[in-house]
Amino acid sequence: MLKGKHILLGVTGSIAAYKAAMLVRLLVKEGAEVKVVMTEMAKQFITPLTMATLSKNPILVEFYNPENGDWNSHVSLGLWADLFLIAPASANTMAKMATGVADNLLLTTYLSARSPVAISPAMDLDMYLHPATTKNIEILQSRGATIIEPESGELASGLEGKGRMAEPEAILESVRLLLGKIQDQPLKGKNVLLTAGPTVEQIDPVRYISNYSTGKMGYALAKAFASRGARVTVVSGPVNIPVPEGINVINVKSAAQMLEATQQQYEIGADILVLCAAVSDFTPGVSRGTKLKRKGEQLNLSLVPTADIAATLGKCKRKGSLHIGFALETNDEEYNAKIKLKSKNLDAIVLNSLNDKGAGFAHDTNKITIIGKGDKTISFPLKSKEEAAIDIVEFVENLI
């Protein structure tokens, strides 16, 4: 998603500077070109050599190279960047940014930058809550800077509270969303309704039937659609995934609850319906209100079919809308997927097989085949679920 983007990373004097190393690594892995400008104090916390090795670019600290006199142009840096990200941003640096002080290369670059600016504060609790810091953050926001909120927890001082720099993964997600808003957004104005995760079918108050779905693929898709400008609503079964910024999540448990919530949202208006959830095909015929006790050697559990969400919505499909389904198969994969494509009135179906290593539930990777109408089939190699999500979104854009 960040392939070819120019990210200028500013690192200031903070104990959180160690996180900047992982942040650079994540940005480079996403395909971004990263240049790093550091303050003198930042060098006390993390070495320029570390940052240069990870970014694959020389680190800039001084206005000029003292060995040969080469000038490090803050103007050129500001023009080069698609995004100037300052992480960690100390209280001192933010105060100087707010008042226009330009006594180091990072600050002069900030004043010259024409790109969007994102700031990830990091400091102790009392410094973060001080009225001066609060006012400086307000000033920077009023000038268009994006503030990536710090997290709460144990601080370097030993205090507990807000002030910890956001984790590199959270900062990466903010960068994705910010650059996604800036770049062309082919799905701007489109409403995407997406189901994700497993469903839980209660046997009694302490036991249930479910499956191994983690929701990773569905949430990766939600983020990918949002990055292309779509308004995204996720009807989600129980998962351990933070709610992505800018995405509306409706939490449900059972297949019946997922059907009800999805129908309600579909009636409100959905241009694109993506049925990624691993919905239980069966539910106990009777859900008991008290815990079942062991009696004898066997327990016979009666199961009845759950409602078929894809088929139900396929019957009331609106003209002009797109329905995308998912099929996880263990045998006769393409044959079974094509049957689902037709029987559920889908425009395309995303197939993956448990026979493919690294695909399916609980993995960070997936290997997908997209089958469209007319048996149009596109197969992709094993990729991260984030990359697979982009392939799916691009396929949907081509359908539109």
N, C-alpha and C positions, 0 to 999 in steps of 0.2 A: 504493500500500500504506500510505502514511503520511497519506493524505488526512484532514484534520480533526484530526490529532494535535497536541498542544501540546508543543513541544520548547523547553525552556529551556536555552540554551547559555551555559556559563560559560567565559570566556577569561581566562587568567592570563598573567603576564609571561614569555614565552618567544619565541625567534626563530621557533618553529613557529606563532606566532599568525597568520602570513600564510596558513596553510592553512585557518584558521577561515573566511576569506572564501569559499573554494570550498566548504567544508562547508555553510555557510549556504545557498549557492546550490543545492546538491544537495538539501538538505532541503526548501527551498521548492518546488523543481521537483517533488518527490515529493508535494506537496500539504500538507505540514506548515505549521503556523503557528509561527514562530520568534521568540522574544524573547531578547535577548542581555544578559547582565550581565558587566561587565568589571572587573578590578582596575585600580588606578591604574597599576601597572607595565605592564599589557597595552597601555595607551594609547601607550606608548613604542614599541611594535612595529607596531601597526595602528590606524588612526584610528577613532574612534566613527562618523564620517561614513560611512566605507566600510561598516561593519557595519550601520548604520541603513538605508543605501540598499539593501543586499542583503536584509535581513530585513524591510524595510517596517514596522519598528517602532522607536520611540525606544530608544536604548541607555542602560542603567542602570549607573551607576558609584557615585554617592553615595547616602547614606541619604535625602537629600532634595534637591530642586531649589533651589540657592542663589538663583535668580532670583525664585521665587515662594513658596518654602517648602513646595511639595507634597512629601508624604512618599512615598518609594518603599518600599512595604510588603514586606518579605521574607516575611512570612506569606502574603500574597496571592499572591506569586510561587510560593511552594512549593505552594500549593493549586491554582494554575492549571496547573502542569506535569503532563503525562503521563510525561515523562522529563526528568530533570536531567542533561545531558551536559556534562562539563567537558573541553574540548579546545582548546588544550593544557592539561594540568595540570602545573604546576611542582612540584619537590620541596618547595619552601617551602609551597605551598598544600596539598599532600597531608599534610605534617607537621601543619599547623594543623587540617586536617579530622580527622586521627586523634586529636588531643589536645583538640579542642573549642574552639579559639581562634576568636573571632568578632569580628575587628577590621576587617572590610569587608563590603560588601553581599553579595558572593558567598558568603562563609562563613556569614553569618547565614541566608541563604537555604538553604544546604545543611543547616544544623541544623534548619530549619523544614520542609524538604521531606518530603512524604508519598509522593512518587512514587519509582519506581526511580531509581537513580543509576548512571551510567556514566562512567568516568574513562579518559581517553587520555593517559598520561604522556608528557612530552617533556623531555629533559635530557641532559646529557653522560654519557658512559659511566661514569665513576667515581662520579658522583652517583647514577646509577641502580643501580649495583652496591653502593653503600655499605650496610652493615648497617642503618643508621637508616632509609633509604628502603625497603629490603626489608621491614623490620618494619612500617613504616607502611602499605605496600601490603597486607600480610597482615591488619592490623587492619581496614582499610577493606573488604577482601573478606569478612572474618568478620562484618561488619555488613551484608552484603548488596550491596555495591557491585560492579558488573561492571567489571573491568579490561580495557581494550582494549589488548592487548600492543603495545608499541612495536616498531619494525622495526630491523634492523641495517643499517649502511651508514656513509657518511661523515657526520660530525657537524660542527656549526658550529665546534667547536674545532680541527678538522682531524684529530681521532682517528677511528679506524674501530671500530665496535662497536654494541651495542644501546643505544637511547635515542631514536632518531628517532621522532617522533609518527607513528602509522599514517597512511597516505594517506587523504584524505577519502572516497574510494570504499569503502575497507575499513571505515572508521568507519560510513558509511551502511549497509553490509551488517550490521554488528553491531547498529545501531539497529533495523533491520528485524526481525532475529531476536529481539532482546530484546522489542520491542513485540508481535511475533507470539506469543511465549510468554505474554504477559500477557492479550492480547485473547481473545475466544472462539475456540476452535480446533475447527472442525467436523470436521476429519480426525484428531483426536487418537486414537491407538491404531491407525490404519490403516497398513498397510505398502504403500509405493509402490515399485515396481520400474520403472526408467526406463532406456532406452537412449539414447545421445547421441553426436554426432560422426560422423566418417566411419569406414570401415574401410579397411585398407591390405592389398592383395593382392600378395604378393611375386612379381616376375619373376625376379630374381636378387638377390644381396646389396646392390646399389646402386640398383635400379630397382623400381618398383611401380605398380600401378593403384589409383587412388583417385578422390575427387571433391572439390568445393569446400567441403564442409561444415566449419564452424568449431566447431560444438557450442554456439554461443551460445543457441540456442532451447532445447535440452535442459537446459542448466545453469540458464537462467532458470526453466524449469519446476521443476527440482529445488528451487530456492530458494523458489519460490512454494508448492509442496506442503509444504515444511518449515515455512514461516511459518504454515501452517494447522494445524500440530501433527502432521503425518504423519512416520513414520519412512521415510527415503528412501535407497534404494540406487541408484546410477547405474553401469551397465555402459557404460564410455566407450571409444570409439576415441581415437586420438591427437589431442589438442587442446592449445592453449596457454592454458588457463584455470586459475587457482588452484582448488584443492579448496575448496569452500564449507564453512564451519564447520558441524559437526553433520551432515554428509552423508557416507555411506559410498560411496566411489568404487572401482570395480574396473576397472583398466586392461587393455584388450585391444588387439589390432591387426587381426586378420583377421575376416572374417565367420564363419568356423568357430569361432574363439575366442569371438566375441560370442555365438553361439548356445549354445555349451557353458556359458559363464558365466551367461547369462540363464536357461537351463533349470535350472541348479543353484539359483540364487536363487529361481526360481519354485516349485521343489519345497519349498524351505524355508518359503515362505509369502508370497504377495503378494495383497493385496486389490485393488490397482489396478496394471495393467500399462500403461505408456505407451511406445510404440515410436516414439521420435523420431529414432533414429539414421538416417543416410543410409548404408544398407548396400549395398556393391557387389553388383550383380546377377551379375557374372561374375568369375572368378578364373583365372589361367593354369593350363592343364591340367598343366603341369610347372613347378615352382619350382626353379630351378637353384641349386646350392650355390656356384658360382663365377661371376664376372662374364662376361656374354656379350660376345664380341669381334665387332667389325664384320667381316663376311665378305660380299663382294658388295654389290649394290645394295639388296636387300630382305631383310627379316626377317619371316617369317610366324609370328605368335603365335597359338597355339591357346587359346581361352578356353572354360571350362565354367561352367555356372550354379552360383552359391552356394546354400546352403540358405536357404529362405524362413523367416525367424525368426517373422514374424507368423503365417504359415499353420501352421507346426509347433506353436507354442504354442496357436493357435486350436483345434487338434484335441484337445488335452488340457485345455481350459479348465475350470476348477473352477466349480462352482455358486456363485453369489453374487459372483464376481469380475468386475471390469470390465476390458475390453481397449480401449485407445485407440490408434489408428494414425495415421500421417501419410502424406500424399501430396503430393509436389511434382510438378506436371505442367506441360507446355508446350503441350498441345492437348487439346481435348475434356475439360476439367478435371473438371467435375462428373460426367460420365459415367464416366470412368476411376476416380474416387474412389469412386463408388457400387459399382462392380464389386469393388474391393478391400474395401470395407466388408462385403459379403456373403460373398465367397469366403474371407476370412480370419477370419470369425466375430468381427468387431469390434462393440463397442457404439457406437462413434462413430469418425469419422475427421476429422482436421484437414487441410484442403486449403489449399495455397498454390500460386500460379502464377508462373512465371518471366516471364510477360507483364506482371505487375503491378510497376510501378516501386517500388523500395525493398523488395521482398519476396524471399525465398529466401536463398541462401547468402551469407555474408560481410557482410550488412547488419546494422545495429543495430536495424532496424525489420522489421516483418512485416505482411502483410495476409492474414488467415486467414478461412476459412469452415469452420464445424463442421457436419458432416452426421451425424445420428443415425439410429437405426432408424426405419423408417416415413418415410424421406426428410425428416425434420425438419431444416431447414437454417437456420443463423444466420450471417449475414455481418457482419464487423467492418471498420471503416475501417483505414487504415494507422496502426500504433501502434508504440511501442518494443516490443522483444521481451519486456521485463519486464512491460509492460502486457498484451500478448497472452497471456503465460503466466497472468496472473491471470484473464483471460477464460476460458481453457481449464480452469483449476482450478475456477472457479465453475460451469462447465458440468458438470464431473465431480461436484461436490457436489450439484447438482440431480438427477443420475442416481441418486446414492446415496439 
